[in-house]
């Protein structure tokens, strides 16, 4: 059976691990066998952080092969571009949160700032469906991951996982005001026009 | 919400999605480990986080953060010879620190049993090298299990604990980074809680435990005999298994994560070889290996890092006069890096070109890499920014291990030589010899100072070396996830009196000690200048709490409001110091060259304000509620 491979990327501090864990647990609630692995340690300090999730394969490595990701989920524009080149497969999908955390090279003026237009064009050239997401009224940037999750659920970007599975996964991992705040964003994104 | 601590103490069998590190802790609980010790280091710190998720009063075993891996090993050893099953865990290079005690363990009658969990780091994700600790296992005659995923990590922990207890010998469970952090649903058995046996059972008659004179050789003989006896177990161990795909020509011998990479690669292969997957990699099951060689014309040893299995399997084949063609490592690249599926595809293609196609190298993305960097508000940034101004260009700066190692990266370039934990004062001392022209400044973090920094300091005092040590004190073990250390005022079980670094240094005989908060950059510059002007060994404690930890704690408090700085565009003269010298990642450049502050990154610590020559940076007075998301 062909697996469904997801490659998540962003910058340390953006909440990738939580997003990845919700997805793998949502898959479990939906009856999909999954495995995954996150970056830990040194890179979490403002460096590139990635997470791999694979559903449906028989016993296998949690690492997604280069150029084989069915879905790339990016929390930041330049990391989305990097993942497009390294992991997105032709015919796959890339969903990104439209925010940019500049690298030192950009800040020093040696490279152009991250730009969602550039990313979208690069995706089209490489035959990757691209979905940019941004919630203008988001108060807390640390919930950008939930904005993405809402969009992923609404567009059914992960086959077999329904909205209630995501909700169950969120309930596994969060409680109290944090849970309600995250659920609220998730629901707003589900109903967004 | 699911509670990890509760789950780990579940008495009925259950299944849960966990990472390998967490699965091990359930293994500890089920096997009735009584003492667990560690020094934090990636990829193993989440083992401790899982242990700490069980409240101290219901933890079924004693746990401590020891001051370093050697002490952690000794505490676990002491507990074991007193009759308690113990477990010590730490990262790959931690074994170098522990080595002096570790290499003795195989010689000792470990009456309670002892499991050593090693977190090797192929790919050097969070380590200064990717050393292959299987060499250490051979050196010390200690058996090794190597799991491929969290389910195996848990099962092999149980088996290690059981073998260790019944044979009274140490057993290594060798994890690698992506086995520690791999996440999957693991099936756990039930747990039968036993009352803690508090009888101290140390008995010199079970030894000898003092390896002097003839006993050192006798003990070595005993260690070898135990290991050889375990080879019989390895022959029939359920963890060494053959995947028979009916291929009489080609076979592969592999272990650990490379096995899973292989399974992935073989799904698209033109030919499927048989596979001997080793779970116990030391001692090797000689007959099983010979059988596998005998039944195949060619065998590939698919092995991450060094050629440990390859050499031994070739020796086994030679002794038995087997003519099987054995493919080992072909090129130097085969020794380097993690055996990801892409790497395995390449290695396999180089051996049997028709079997799998090599992975296509992805095109280079049109953007620069994003290495890790110091967080917004990090006290180390203020320290480096100030100290760099005091130093002459030719002065020599020595880094140590920790977050401050990131000072090496542009634009600071501070701390330009690094060996390992605690080396900086010693290396700096050597750099100061026959050197009257280039001042030497060494750095060390507070946790590292307690870990391995003290003997270098005593040596600098004793031998009157001429250098300045800057203690980069942030009040925690920051890089590995904010663990407590002797200077923080708490251990793994509760509050304790904090050790003062000044008092420690005074006790070690250091005469010149200064302390300053790194945000006071002018004062810090003055102190470092003074310290460097002194003859001999001087210390400046450059202190500021870890702002990542501090900000997280603040956010949890009632009534927290976020603060930000803002740039007054009228005052900004585009001197660019905030970007090119101070280089807080919050400062962003617009295409028109103007600077703005990214509100998603800025924590409002204000440490940058003093670094702007145009006084253009100030606190943002606008209410956070009225701000709309992040800008671009």
HADDOCK unambig.tbl for C-alpha pairs under 7 A between the chains (distance, minus, plus):
assign (segid A and resid 34 and name CA) (segid B and resid 184 and name CA) 6.43 0.50 0.50
assign (segid A and resid 35 and name CA) (segid B and resid 183 and name CA) 5.43 0.50 0.50
assign (segid A and resid 35 and name CA) (segid B and resid 184 and name CA) 4.67 0.50 0.50
assign (segid A and resid 36 and name CA) (segid B and resid 182 and name CA) 5.69 0.50 0.50
assign (segid A and resid 36 and name CA) (segid B and resid 183 and name CA) 4.97 0.50 0.50
assign (segid A and resid 36 and name CA) (segid B and resid 184 and name CA) 6.73 0.50 0.50
assign (segid A and resid 37 and name CA) (segid B and resid 178 and name CA) 6.76 0.50 0.50
assign (segid A and resid 37 and name CA) (segid B and resid 181 and name CA) 5.66 0.50 0.50
assign (segid A and resid 37 and name CA) (segid B and resid 182 and name CA) 4.47 0.50 0.50
assign (segid A and resid 37 and name CA) (segid B and resid 183 and name CA) 5.74 0.50 0.50
assign (segid A and resid 38 and name CA) (segid B and resid 181 and name CA) 6.52 0.50 0.50
assign (segid A and resid 41 and name CA) (segid B and resid 42 and name CA) 5.68 0.50 0.50
assign (segid A and resid 41 and name CA) (segid B and resid 126 and name CA) 5.93 0.50 0.50
assign (segid A and resid 41 and name CA) (segid B and resid 479 and name CA) 6.90 0.50 0.50
assign (segid A and resid 41 and name CA) (segid B and resid 480 and name CA) 6.05 0.50 0.50
assign (segid A and resid 42 and name CA) (segid B and resid 126 and name CA) 5.52 0.50 0.50
assign (segid A and resid 42 and name CA) (segid B and resid 372 and name CA) 6.90 0.50 0.50
assign (segid A and resid 42 and name CA) (segid B and resid 479 and name CA) 6.26 0.50 0.50
assign (segid A and resid 43 and name CA) (segid B and resid 372 and name CA) 5.11 0.50 0.50
assign (segid A and resid 44 and name CA) (segid B and resid 372 and name CA) 6.94 0.50 0.50
assign (segid A and resid 45 and name CA) (segid B and resid 372 and name CA) 5.17 0.50 0.50
assign (segid A and resid 45 and name CA) (segid B and resid 373 and name CA) 5.79 0.50 0.50
assign (segid A and resid 45 and name CA) (segid B and resid 374 and name CA) 6.49 0.50 0.50
assign (segid A and resid 45 and name CA) (segid B and resid 375 and name CA) 6.42 0.50 0.50
assign (segid A and resid 46 and name CA) (segid B and resid 372 and name CA) 4.90 0.50 0.50
assign (segid A and resid 46 and name CA) (segid B and resid 373 and name CA) 5.31 0.50 0.50
assign (segid A and resid 46 and name CA) (segid B and resid 375 and name CA) 6.50 0.50 0.50
assign (segid A and resid 47 and name CA) (segid B and resid 370 and name CA) 5.42 0.50 0.50
assign (segid A and resid 47 and name CA) (segid B and resid 371 and name CA) 4.83 0.50 0.50
assign (segid A and resid 47 and name CA) (segid B and resid 372 and name CA) 3.67 0.50 0.50
assign (segid A and resid 47 and name CA) (segid B and resid 373 and name CA) 6.45 0.50 0.50
assign (segid A and resid 48 and name CA) (segid B and resid 370 and name CA) 5.69 0.50 0.50
assign (segid A and resid 48 and name CA) (segid B and resid 371 and name CA) 6.72 0.50 0.50
assign (segid A and resid 60 and name CA) (segid B and resid 260 and name CA) 5.00 0.50 0.50
assign (segid A and resid 60 and name CA) (segid B and resid 261 and name CA) 6.84 0.50 0.50
assign (segid A and resid 60 and name CA) (segid B and resid 263 and name CA) 6.00 0.50 0.50
assign (segid A and resid 60 and name CA) (segid B and resid 264 and name CA) 5.69 0.50 0.50
assign (segid A and resid 61 and name CA) (segid B and resid 260 and name CA) 4.72 0.50 0.50
assign (segid A and resid 61 and name CA) (segid B and resid 261 and name CA) 5.42 0.50 0.50
assign (segid A and resid 61 and name CA) (segid B and resid 264 and name CA) 6.64 0.50 0.50
assign (segid A and resid 62 and name CA) (segid B and resid 182 and name CA) 6.71 0.50 0.50
assign (segid A and resid 65 and name CA) (segid B and resid 341 and name CA) 6.42 0.50 0.50
assign (segid A and resid 65 and name CA) (segid B and resid 342 and name CA) 6.26 0.50 0.50
assign (segid A and resid 82 and name CA) (segid B and resid 365 and name CA) 5.45 0.50 0.50
assign (segid A and resid 85 and name CA) (segid B and resid 362 and name CA) 6.32 0.50 0.50
assign (segid A and resid 85 and name CA) (segid B and resid 363 and name CA) 6.11 0.50 0.50
assign (segid A and resid 85 and name CA) (segid B and resid 364 and name CA) 6.94 0.50 0.50
assign (segid A and resid 85 and name CA) (segid B and resid 365 and name CA) 5.70 0.50 0.50
assign (segid A and resid 86 and name CA) (segid B and resid 362 and name CA) 5.51 0.50 0.50
assign (segid A and resid 99 and name CA) (segid B and resid 632 and name CA) 6.65 0.50 0.50
assign (segid A and resid 100 and name CA) (segid B and resid 632 and name CA) 6.41 0.50 0.50
assign (segid A and resid 102 and name CA) (segid B and resid 588 and name CA) 6.43 0.50 0.50
assign (segid A and resid 103 and name CA) (segid B and resid 370 and name CA) 6.03 0.50 0.50
assign (segid A and resid 105 and name CA) (segid B and resid 368 and name CA) 6.71 0.50 0.50
assign (segid A and resid 107 and name CA) (segid B and resid 579 and name CA) 6.49 0.50 0.50
assign (segid A and resid 107 and name CA) (segid B and resid 588 and name CA) 5.69 0.50 0.50
assign (segid A and resid 107 and name CA) (segid B and resid 589 and name CA) 5.30 0.50 0.50
assign (segid A and resid 108 and name CA) (segid B and resid 579 and name CA) 6.69 0.50 0.50
assign (segid A and resid 108 and name CA) (segid B and resid 580 and name CA) 6.41 0.50 0.50
assign (segid A and resid 136 and name CA) (segid B and resid 628 and name CA) 6.53 0.50 0.50
assign (segid A and resid 136 and name CA) (segid B and resid 629 and name CA) 6.13 0.50 0.50
assign (segid A and resid 137 and name CA) (segid B and resid 628 and name CA) 5.84 0.50 0.50
assign (segid A and resid 137 and name CA) (segid B and resid 629 and name CA) 6.27 0.50 0.50
assign (segid A and resid 138 and name CA) (segid B and resid 628 and name CA) 6.97 0.50 0.50
assign (segid A and resid 138 and name CA) (segid B and resid 629 and name CA) 5.41 0.50 0.50
assign (segid A and resid 139 and name CA) (segid B and resid 628 and name CA) 6.81 0.50 0.50
assign (segid A and resid 139 and name CA) (segid B and resid 629 and name CA) 5.79 0.50 0.50
assign (segid A and resid 141 and name CA) (segid B and resid 600 and name CA) 6.14 0.50 0.50
assign (segid A and resid 141 and name CA) (segid B and resid 629 and name CA) 6.58 0.50 0.50
assign (segid A and resid 171 and name CA) (segid B and resid 1 and name CA) 5.47 0.50 0.50
assign (segid A and resid 172 and name CA) (segid B and resid 1 and name CA) 4.40 0.50 0.50
assign (segid A and resid 172 and name CA) (segid B and resid 2 and name CA) 5.14 0.50 0.50
assign (segid A and resid 173 and name CA) (segid B and resid 1 and name CA) 5.24 0.50 0.50
assign (segid A and resid 173 and name CA) (segid B and resid 2 and name CA) 6.33 0.50 0.50
assign (segid A and resid 174 and name CA) (segid B and resid 1 and name CA) 5.37 0.50 0.50
assign (segid A and resid 175 and name CA) (segid B and resid 1 and name CA) 5.55 0.50 0.50
